[in-house]
Amino acid sequence: MKLTILAGSPRKNGNTNSLLKAFIEEAEKLGAEYERFDAYDMNVHGCIACRGCQKDWEHYSCVFDDDFHPVYDSVMSSDVILVATPIYGWFCPGPLKNILDRLIYNSCMFYGEEKGPALFKGKKLYILCTCGYGPEKGAYVFEEGMKMYCKHLKMEYDGMLCERDLGYDKVFMDNEKAQHAAGFAAKILAAL
Ligand SMILES: Cc1cc2nc3c(=O)[nH]c(=O)nc-3n(C[C@H](O)[C@H](O)[C@H](O)COP(=O)(O)O)c2cc1C
């Protein structure tokens, strides 16, 4: 099984990446094969709805020659996608949103002259996120959005680990959160 991690935080040693580190350590122990993409380190243009990707259902095509193509290839060859992100304005930060939007049009061949397949059908998606409010307030909108996203892409939404940040003056990461992240990794790998 292969996992693609789409990481959305701009803070290298911030809350989301600390939680993700604990997740990855456990996933590595369990022998997971994964590829990781950090949206803030990449140049991915926002989708412009030109539908250039809709003409060829067999091969990747996009009018932008940017850093998105390897992400598409990785998702295409993965069984599981982990979206690891802080919540910004009830959703994910912009650079990750660009990637999520590009994944819609490049995989859902519904928007051209002829109606085609959903290329990511059956892949599973999980969320690992951190936010300032409790999960029910801070991550609820994003989780609902990602549920709809999966339904549209004919993927399976399978669950979220969300941890609360109590503020810049408080230490975020602790053993309990590390255990949650390790348990989440074990749960994902066991489901495959
Ligand atoms: C621009 C910005 C917008 C934010 N918007 C929200 C929000 O809508 N809801 C929420 O619960 N927390 C929000 N937060 C808090 C972050 O989600 C939280 O601090 C998170 O743990 C930061 O993760 P990081 O260290 O990986 O950047 C926001 C933070 C920033 C910087």
The ligand as an SDF file (V2000), in Angstrom:
LIG
                    3D

 31 33  0  0  0  0  0  0  0  0999 V2000
   -4.2580   32.7850    9.2910 C   0  0  0  0  0  0  0  0  0  0  0  0
   -4.7660   31.8440   10.3590 C   0  0  0  0  0  0  0  0  0  0  0  0
   -6.1080   31.4770   10.3410 C   0  0  0  0  0  0  0  0  0  0  0  0
   -6.6070   30.6040   11.3090 C   0  0  0  0  0  0  0  0  0  0  0  0
   -7.9330   30.2340   11.2430 N   0  0  0  0  0  0  0  0  0  0  0  0
   -8.4190   29.3590   12.1690 C   0  0  0  0  0  0  0  0  0  0  0  0
   -9.7790   28.9170   12.0960 C   0  0  0  0  0  0  0  0  0  0  0  0
  -10.5330   29.2820   11.2020 O   0  0  0  0  0  0  0  0  0  0  0  0
  -10.2240   28.0630   13.0360 N   0  0  0  0  0  0  0  0  0  0  0  0
   -9.4160   27.5900   14.0370 C   0  0  0  0  0  0  0  0  0  0  0  0
   -9.8730   26.8010   14.8700 O   0  0  0  0  0  0  0  0  0  0  0  0
   -8.1140   27.9740   14.1130 N   0  0  0  0  0  0  0  0  0  0  0  0
   -7.5930   28.8300   13.2090 C   0  0  0  0  0  0  0  0  0  0  0  0
   -6.2570   29.2150   13.2690 N   0  0  0  0  0  0  0  0  0  0  0  0
   -5.3670   28.5890   14.2890 C   0  0  0  0  0  0  0  0  0  0  0  0
   -4.5210   27.4650   13.6920 C   0  0  0  0  0  0  0  0  0  0  0  0
   -5.3150   26.5320   13.0070 O   0  0  0  0  0  0  0  0  0  0  0  0
   -3.7480   26.7050   14.7870 C   0  0  0  0  0  0  0  0  0  0  0  0
   -2.9560   27.5910   15.5360 O   0  0  0  0  0  0  0  0  0  0  0  0
   -2.8870   25.6120   14.1800 C   0  0  0  0  0  0  0  0  0  0  0  0
   -2.5070   24.7030   15.1870 O   0  0  0  0  0  0  0  0  0  0  0  0
   -1.6370   26.1680   13.5190 C   0  0  0  0  0  0  0  0  0  0  0  0
   -0.8870   25.0760   13.0120 O   0  0  0  0  0  0  0  0  0  0  0  0
    0.6190   25.2320   12.5010 P   0  0  0  0  0  0  0  0  0  0  0  0
    1.4880   25.4170   13.7080 O   0  0  0  0  0  0  0  0  0  0  0  0
    0.8940   23.9810   11.7840 O   0  0  0  0  0  0  0  0  0  0  0  0
    0.6390   26.4320   11.6120 O   0  0  0  0  0  0  0  0  0  0  0  0
   -5.7420   30.0950   12.3270 C   0  0  0  0  0  0  0  0  0  0  0  0
   -4.3880   30.4730   12.3180 C   0  0  0  0  0  0  0  0  0  0  0  0
   -3.8930   31.3350   11.3530 C   0  0  0  0  0  0  0  0  0  0  0  0
   -2.4260   31.7260   11.3680 C   0  0  0  0  0  0  0  0  0  0  0  0
  1  2  1  0
  2  3  1  0
  2 30  2  0
  3  4  2  0
  4  5  1  0
  4 28  1  0
  5  6  2  0
  6  7  1  0
  6 13  1  0
  7  8  2  0
  7  9  1  0
  9 10  1  0
 10 11  2  0
 10 12  1  0
 12 13  2  0
 13 14  1  0
 14 15  1  0
 14 28  1  0
 15 16  1  0
 16 17  1  0
 16 18  1  0
 18 19  1  0
 18 20  1  0
 20 21  1  0
 20 22  1  0
 22 23  1  0
 23 24  1  0
 24 25  2  0
 24 26  1  0
 24 27  1  0
 28 29  2  0
 29 30  1  0
 30 31  1  0
M  END
$$$$
